[in-house]
Amino acid sequence: MQKVPLTVTGAEQLREELHRLKTVDRPNVIAAIAEARSHGDLSENAEYDAAKERQGFIEGRIAEVEGKLSNSQIINPAEIDADGRCVFGATVELEDLDSGDTVTYQIVGDDEADIKLGKISISSPIARALIGKYAGDVAEVQAPGGIREYEVLDVKYI
């Protein structure tokens, strides 16, 4: 099975979610099932059905998060020595050559991506175009509106 790259922060977020699922959500849904059972006939008990459905979701998410963590390759961006090249975990400052706008993105794993926080997925078109580029290089990104060009202004490993 292929290793999934995660930053240290992303791995910590998954561990926190797993802890919450096991220590808070799972006991709550077990209590909800017990409460619904105490109401009698289970065949027409909507509370019981909803609690069992929620339990299935929680157990599925626990298995998914455990699988991701066990199959992850945790990368600390601060320890990367890529000689100024764009790699996983790098924080990249870009200038849109059409509009002149500058943006800063960190290239992270799929589960960590959040464009509002400036984190883009390693599998996104822009990250794919940036991998291997150095400051001063121009990356062409195939966007829905056509090809966009970005100049790499700076690459940091923080």
Residue pairs with C-beta under 8 A, 6 or more apart in sequence:
1 71
2 71
3 71
3 72
3 73
4 68
4 71
4 72
4 73
4 109
4 110
5 72
5 73
5 75
5 88
5 89
5 109
5 122
6 14
6 68
6 72
6 73
6 74
6 75
6 108
6 109
6 111
6 112
7 74
7 75
7 76
7 77
7 89
7 106
7 108
7 109
7 112
8 74
8 75
8 76
8 77
9 112
10 108
10 109
10 111
10 112
11 69
11 72
11 74
13 111
13 112
14 65
14 68
14 69
14 72
14 111
15 69
17 65
18 62
18 65
18 66
18 69
21 58
21 61
21 62
21 65
22 62
25 58
26 55
26 58
26 59
26 62
29 51
29 54
29 55
29 58
30 55
32 47
32 51
32 54
33 48
33 51
33 52
33 55
35 47
35 51
36 42
36 45
36 47
36 48
36 51
37 48
39 45
39 47
39 48
42 48
68 111
72 109
75 88
75 89
76 89
77 89
77 90
77 91
77 106
77 157
77 158
78 157
78 158
79 157
80 87
80 89
80 90
80 157
81 157
82 90
82 155
82 157
84 134
84 135
84 155
85 132
85 133
85 134
85 155
86 92
86 107
86 130
86 131
86 132
86 133
86 134
86 152
86 155
87 107
87 131
87 132
88 107
88 108
88 109
88 122
88 131
89 106
89 107
89 108
89 157
90 106
90 107
90 155
90 156
90 157
91 104
91 105
91 106
91 155
91 156
91 157
91 158
92 104
92 105
92 106
92 107
92 130
92 152
92 154
92 155
92 156
93 102
93 103
93 104
93 152
93 153
93 154
93 155
93 156
94 102
94 103
94 104
94 105
94 130
94 139
94 150
94 151
94 152
94 153
95 101
95 102
95 150
95 151
95 153
96 102
96 103
96 148
96 149
96 150
97 138
97 148
97 149
97 150
97 151
98 148
98 149
102 153
103 118
104 118
105 118
105 119
105 120
105 126
105 127
106 118
106 119
106 120
107 120
107 122
107 127
107 130
107 131
108 119
108 120
108 121
108 122
109 121
109 122
110 121
110 122
110 123
112 119
112 121
113 119
113 120
113 121
113 124
120 126
120 127
121 127
122 128
122 131
125 141
125 142
125 143
126 139
126 141
126 150
129 139
129 140
129 141
129 142
129 150
130 139
130 150
130 152
133 139
133 152
133 155
134 152
134 155
135 152
135 153
135 154
135 155
136 151
136 152
137 151
137 152
138 149
138 150
138 151
138 152
139 149
139 150
139 151
139 152
140 147
140 148
140 149
141 147
141 148
141 149
141 150
